Structure formats: C-alpha cells, structure tokens
Amino acid sequence: MELARTRNTEEVVISLARAAENKKAEDIVILKIGELLRICDYFLIMTSTSPPQADTLIETIREEAKRRSINVFKSSISKSNDWILLDLGDIVVHIFSKEGREYYQLDRLWKDAPVLKVE
C-alpha cells in the first residue's frame, strides 16, 4: 500500500526515524523533498557505524514499515556498501556509511529542502 500524501506520511517518516534512532543510527535527517522532487515526499537519511549496524537498520526499517502496512518496493545497496536505499513509495530511506555520507553529500545536494524536526 502506497501512502497517501498526507499528514500520515509525516507520522510514518517520524516513526521510522525514531526506530532508527533506537538502533543507534547517527546524524538522522528528514528532508521534506516533495516540492523539489516529485517522486516522493520525504528522504530519511542516516549514518550507520558498521556493516552489522546497517543490516540492523535495514531490518528495523522493514519491520516498522510492515507494522504500518507499508511495502518496501525496492532496496538497493551500492557495490561498496556505502549507500543503502529503501524505497517505501512516498518515503525513501538512505542509510550511509560515514565515508559514503561524506562522499555523496546528499544533505548538501538537497540543501534547499525543508528539514522536518523530530521531537
């Protein structure tokens, strides 16, 4: 089920961010990308400190999505394992290694996007 582009999407992306935070993801940022990029509403960006933690974050995101009856439509892992992408329709999750986060600088690329604060 793809999310309707509503406040519900915001609630879901916040719950995904909190789940990642509980698994010690670092530098979590939610960008409201929908006005700049029409393929989704939000980018959820985070950094993992190790490959095992990245695997845990993938599983955590998948579990939280399933709990909310949301499909992960596609996942992709770069050849160097520096960038993992999970496509949830209106939300795209990016899990980077520290090196990958510095190299790709997705936060800087989309610096004009408003940042959603997680309270």
C-alpha positions as CSV (number, residue, x, y, z in Angstrom):
1,M,0.0,0.0,0.0
2,E,1.5,3.3,-1.0
3,L,1.0,6.1,1.5
4,A,-1.4,8.9,0.6
5,R,0.5,12.2,0.6
6,T,-1.0,13.4,3.8
7,R,0.0,14.1,7.4
8,N,0.0,10.3,7.8
9,T,3.2,10.2,5.7
10,E,4.8,12.6,8.1
11,E,3.9,10.5,11.1
12,V,5.3,7.4,9.4
13,V,8.7,9.0,8.5
14,I,9.0,10.2,12.1
15,S,8.3,6.7,13.4
16,L,10.9,5.3,11.0
17,A,13.4,7.9,12.2
18,R,12.7,7.1,15.9
19,A,13.1,3.3,15.2
20,A,16.5,4.0,13.5
21,E,17.5,6.2,16.4
22,N,16.7,3.4,18.8
23,K,19.2,1.3,16.9
24,K,21.8,4.0,17.3
25,A,21.8,5.4,13.8
26,E,23.7,8.6,13.6
27,D,23.0,12.0,12.0
28,I,19.4,11.3,11.2
29,V,17.8,13.9,9.0
30,I,14.4,14.0,7.4
31,L,14.1,16.2,4.3
32,K,10.7,17.3,3.0
33,I,11.7,16.8,-0.6
34,G,8.3,16.6,-2.2
35,E,8.2,20.2,-3.5
36,L,11.6,19.8,-5.1
37,L,11.4,16.2,-6.3
38,R,8.1,14.9,-7.2
39,I,8.9,11.2,-6.9
40,C,8.5,11.1,-3.1
41,D,7.6,13.3,-0.2
42,Y,10.5,12.6,2.2
43,F,14.1,11.5,2.3
44,L,15.1,9.9,5.6
45,I,18.9,10.0,5.8
46,M,21.1,8.3,8.4
47,T,24.5,7.1,9.0
48,S,25.5,3.6,10.2
49,T,28.7,3.0,12.0
50,S,29.3,-0.6,10.7
51,P,28.0,-3.1,8.2
52,P,26.3,-5.1,11.0
53,Q,24.5,-2.0,12.2
54,A,23.5,-1.2,8.6
55,D,21.9,-4.6,8.4
56,T,20.1,-4.0,11.7
57,L,18.8,-0.6,10.4
58,I,17.5,-2.3,7.2
59,E,15.7,-4.8,9.3
60,T,14.3,-2.2,11.7
61,I,13.0,0.0,8.8
62,R,11.4,-3.1,7.2
63,E,9.8,-4.1,10.5
64,E,8.4,-0.7,11.2
65,A,7.1,-0.4,7.6
66,K,5.4,-3.8,7.9
67,R,3.9,-2.8,11.3
68,R,2.3,0.1,9.5
69,S,1.2,-2.0,6.4
70,I,3.7,-0.2,4.1
71,N,5.6,-2.1,1.4
72,V,9.3,-1.7,0.7
73,F,9.0,-1.5,-3.0
74,K,12.7,-1.7,-3.8
75,S,16.0,-1.9,-2.0
76,S,19.4,-1.2,-3.4
77,I,23.0,-1.5,-2.0
78,S,25.9,0.2,-3.6
79,K,28.8,-2.0,-4.7
80,S,31.0,-0.5,-1.9
81,N,28.2,-0.9,0.7
82,D,28.5,2.8,1.4
83,W,24.9,3.6,0.4
84,I,21.7,1.6,1.0
85,L,18.4,2.8,-0.4
86,L,15.0,1.6,0.7
87,D,12.0,2.8,-1.4
88,L,8.8,3.0,0.6
89,G,6.9,5.0,-2.1
90,D,6.4,8.4,-0.6
91,I,9.4,7.9,1.7
92,V,12.9,7.0,0.5
93,V,15.3,5.8,3.2
94,H,19.1,6.4,2.7
95,I,21.5,4.5,5.0
96,F,25.1,5.6,4.5
97,S,28.4,4.5,6.0
98,K,30.3,7.5,7.3
99,E,32.5,7.5,4.2
100,G,29.5,7.3,1.9
101,R,27.7,10.1,3.7
102,E,30.7,12.3,3.2
103,Y,31.3,11.3,-0.4
104,Y,27.7,11.6,-1.7
105,Q,26.7,14.6,0.4
106,L,23.0,14.1,-0.1
107,D,22.2,16.6,2.6
108,R,24.1,19.3,0.7
109,L,22.7,18.3,-2.7
110,W,19.2,18.8,-1.3
111,K,20.0,21.7,1.0
112,D,17.0,23.7,-0.2
113,A,14.6,21.1,1.1
114,P,13.0,21.9,4.4
115,V,14.1,19.8,7.3
116,L,11.4,18.0,9.4
117,K,12.2,18.1,13.1
118,V,11.7,15.0,15.2
119,E,10.6,16.0,18.7
